[in-house]
Amino acid sequence: MEKQLKERIRSIIREGFIAELSKNDIHVKEIMKFYDKGTYSTKKAVSIFVSGKTNATRNRILDDLGDLGYDEIWDVMDHFKLKLESVNEADVVPGGLAKGLSLNDIAKKHGVSVDMMVAEFKKGIAVEMEHTTDREVAKEITLDHLFEDPKYYDKLKKVEEYVDKKGVEHVAAALPQTEEEPIKECKIC
């Protein structure tokens, strides 16, 4: 039961509902660069540390990295003594969906008011500043999330409140599958 619950939570995270890390994350790229350039022993060590298996595939390691939070990803970086030295200023948040777009552009894309986008942007900056000390990085991440979904931070707040109230073991069974569907009580817990 616990294994199924964890896999369900992972699948939700992988679907991008509350994902923190993606294949484009600078930390994930640095770890995978280290893995790709490494010897057999290096690949085995990364496999064990990230996936808990001596023979995890590259895709498995990539998926497992995507399941990690920033604290855990830094544990991997520290363990292998990896640095983000190869990153230049212009590539702090690579692959940004909202690159070059303003809040006005994103509001037009979604057909919502600029006032709504400004309110969501303020919520987003506050959330993202929990993960970085760089306001520009927080701004880029916030814009990317709002580009994907103008209600991203409202949805995230609902999920966090539910987890705080019910506990993480209820999350997988209760998350809505659509925007209109409410969070429901877990029937198996």
N, C-alpha and C positions, 0 to 999 in steps of 0.2 A: 504494500500500500504506500509506504513512504517513498519507494523508488518511483512508482507511478506518479505520485504527487510532484516530486522533484522534476521528472521528465516533462510533466504538463506545464509547470512553471517555466522551465527552460524553453519549451516550444512557444509559449506566450512571449517571452522575452525575445526570442529569435524572430518572431513575427514583427518586432519593432514597436510593440505597444509601450514598453517602458525600457527599451534598450539603452544602456549607457555606453557600451562599446560596440564598435562595428569593425569590419575589416579595414575601413579607412582610418580608424583611430591611429594616431601617431605611435602610441605605445605598442599596439598590436603589430603595426608594420615593423617597428624596431625589433620586437621579439622574433617575428617571422623571418626577418632579414638575418638575424643571428642564427636561427634554426637552418635556414636555407644554405648559408655559407659554412655551416658547421660540419665537423667530422661525424662519423657514425656515433661516437661517444657523446658528442654535443647533442645530437638529435635524440639520443636515448635519454639523456639527462633532462632535456626540455620536455620530452614526452612524459617522463615520470613526474616531474614537478608540476606540470600543468594538468595532465589528464590522469595521472595515477597509474599509468600503464607503461610498460617498457617498449611497446610496439604500436603506440597510437599513430594513426595516419596524420598527415599534414592537415587534412580537412577536419579531423576530430580535434586536433590541437587548436585550430582556428575557431571552431565552434565553442570549445571549452574556454578559450580566451574571451570570447564574446559574452560568456555567462558571468565573467568576473566583474566586480566593481573596481573602482579606481584604487582603493586601498590594496586590494588583492593583486591588481596588475602591477602596482609599484613593488609589491613583495617579489613578484617574478623578476621585474627589472633589477631590483637590488640583489636578488639571489645570484643572478648571472652577471652582475656588475655592469649593466647596460646603461648607457646615457643617451639623451636625446640630442647629441651634438650635431647630428647631420641635418637638423631642422633649421631652416632659415626663417626669418621674420614673416615672409609672405606665406609660408606654408604651415602656420601654427595649427590651423584646423583644415586639413586637406579634404578636398572633395565636397566642400560646402554646397548644399542645394540652393541656398539663397544668395550665393555670391553675386555681389553687385546690385542686389535688390534692396529697395527701401521698404519701410512698413507700409507706405502707400501702395507700392507694387504688390506686396503680399496680400493686403486687404482687397485690392482689385481682383487678384487671382481667385480668392475665396468668396468674393461678393459680400464682404462684411464691411462694417464701418471702420474708419481709421481710428476712431475713439476706442472701439473694442480692441483693435490691435495694439494700441498704446497701453491699455490696461493689461492685456495679456503679456506684452513685452516687459512691463514692470515686474509682473509675477515671475516671468522667466528669468530675468536678470537675477532676482533674489534667489531663486532655486539654483541656478548655475553657479553663482558665487559661493555656494556651499562646496563646490568641486574644484574651484580655481581661485587664485588671487589676482588673475589678470582680467580686468573688466572687458577688454577687447575680445578675449577668448569667450567669455560668458555671453557677450553680445552676438558673436558669430553663431554660437551653439543655439542660443535662443531664437535667432532668426531662422536657422535651419529647421528647428522643431516647429516653429510657426508656419514655415513654408509647407511642411508636411501636413499640419493640422492646426487650424487657428484656435482650437480649444485644447491643445496639448496639455497646457499647465492646469486647466480645470480638471481634465481627466486624471492627470497624475495626482492631483490633490485628493480626488475621490478614492483612488487606489490606496494612497498612503493613509488616509483616514480609516479606510476599511481594515487595512492591515493592523494599524494601531489599535483598533477596536476589537477585532476578531482574532488576530494572530495570523502569521504567515501560512500556517497549515490549511487555512480556509480559502486562501487566495485563488488557487488554481481552479477550484470548483465554482467559484463565485464570480469571476471576472466576466463582464458582458462580452458577447461576441460581436455586437454591433453598437453603434453610438446611441441608438434609441433604447436599447435593452438596459434595464436597471441592474445594479449589482444585486445578486440574489443570495439568499441564505444557502450555505453548503448543506446538501442533503445526505452526504456520506460521512460527515464528521460528527 
